[in-house]
Amino acid sequence: MDSTYKKNMVQKLTLLATMLLVIGAINAQKIFTKNGRIAFYSKTPLEDISADNNQVMSVLNTQTGELQFSVMVKNFHFKKALMEEHFNDSYLETDRYPKASFKGSITDVSKVSFATDGLYPVTVSGDLTIHGVTKKITAQGSITVKGGKPLGNARFLLSPGDYNITIPKVVRNNIAEQIEVTVSCNYDQQL
């Protein structure tokens, strides 16, 4: 082999190695979970209603703060089977609108050190889509980093009417006008 050929091969291998490192660094910025949790709670004088969904998918880009959630609405579970049936069939119409999603960002992600254990208050803002309706929301939350693993939490209120969810008159007093939504995601995997 001549020296020009060896020099070209070394340059190409160096370029390839650099590209792989850059791609690896970019991919390492995205973390996700398939087992996030979303819960909601409605409190009225007549009845308290709560439901949980532990099959929430979420992806977080730790560099840019970009944040996405996707949830199958049928995976919310209630204490009473009849409540779950009404929720799916009458209120959220899950055959017609099977998924809910959020696409937005942590607006102050630069305040979070994903390499340092601690509790970091954050603001999340973006588009929430439920029942075929998309609305902009902003919520306060936190990122807790422990052992290099971030846990995201947020709590906010939403009104079913804002998402064209109709509550029949016969049960309207059983369901709060403002539903408390709690989100918790342990980002334990990298893309």
DACORKA-V208161 format. One record per pair of residues at least 12 apart in sequence whose ideal C-beta (glycine too) atoms are under 7 Angstrom apart, sorted by the first residue. I is the first residue (numbers start at 1). J is the second residue. D is the distance in whole Angstrom. If there is no record, write none. Layout:
# DACORKA-V208161
I;J;D, I;J;D
This chain:
# DACORKA-V208161
27;191;6, 28;190;6, 29;61;5, 29;62;5, 29;63;4, 30;59;6, 30;61;5, 30;190;7, 30;191;4, 31;60;5, 31;62;6, 31;150;7, 31;187;4, 31;189;7, 31;190;5, 32;58;6, 32;59;4, 32;187;6, 32;189;5, 32;191;6, 33;58;5, 33;185;5, 33;186;6, 33;187;5, 33;188;6, 33;189;7, 34;57;5, 35;54;6, 35;55;7, 36;56;3, 36;57;7, 36;58;5, 36;184;7, 36;185;4, 37;52;7, 37;53;7, 37;54;5, 37;56;6, 37;184;5, 38;53;5, 38;56;5, 38;71;6, 38;181;7, 38;183;5, 39;51;7, 39;52;5, 39;182;5, 40;179;5, 40;180;7, 40;181;5, 41;180;5, 42;175;5, 42;176;4, 42;179;5, 43;176;6, 44;173;6, 44;174;6, 44;175;7, 44;176;5, 46;173;6, 46;174;5, 47;174;5, 49;83;7, 49;175;7, 51;76;4, 51;77;6, 51;78;5, 52;76;7, 52;77;6, 53;71;6, 53;75;5, 53;76;5, 55;72;7, 55;75;5, 56;69;6, 56;71;5, 56;185;7, 57;70;5, 58;185;5, 59;191;7, 60;152;7, 60;187;6, 62;114;5, 65;105;4, 65;106;4, 65;107;7, 65;109;3, 66;105;5, 67;104;6, 67;105;6, 67;106;6, 67;124;6, 67;126;7, 68;102;7, 68;103;5, 69;101;6, 69;102;4, 70;99;6, 70;101;5, 71;99;7, 71;100;5, 72;98;6, 72;99;6, 73;92;5, 73;94;5, 73;97;7, 73;98;6, 73;99;7, 73;100;6, 74;88;6, 74;94;5, 74;98;7, 91;165;5, 91;167;7, 92;131;6, 92;165;7, 93;131;7, 97;131;5, 97;132;5, 100;129;6, 100;130;5, 101;129;5, 102;126;6, 102;127;7, 102;128;5, 103;126;5, 103;127;5, 104;124;6, 104;125;5, 104;126;1, 104;127;6, 105;125;7, 105;126;6, 106;122;5, 106;124;6, 107;123;5, 107;125;5, 108;122;6, 108;123;6, 112;143;5, 114;145;6, 114;150;6, 116;145;6, 117;145;5, 117;146;5, 118;145;6, 119;142;6, 119;144;5, 120;142;6, 120;143;5, 121;142;5, 122;141;5, 122;142;6, 122;143;6, 123;138;6, 123;140;6, 124;139;5, 124;141;5, 124;154;6, 125;138;4, 130;163;4, 131;163;5, 131;164;6, 131;165;5, 133;163;4, 133;164;5, 135;162;6, 137;156;7, 139;154;5, 139;156;4, 140;154;7, 141;153;5, 141;154;3, 149;186;7, 149;187;7, 149;188;6, 150;187;5, 151;186;5, 152;185;5, 152;187;7, 153;183;7, 153;184;5, 154;183;5, 155;180;7, 155;181;7, 155;182;5, 156;181;6, 157;178;4, 157;179;7, 157;180;6, 158;179;6, 158;181;6, 159;177;6, 159;178;6, 160;179;7
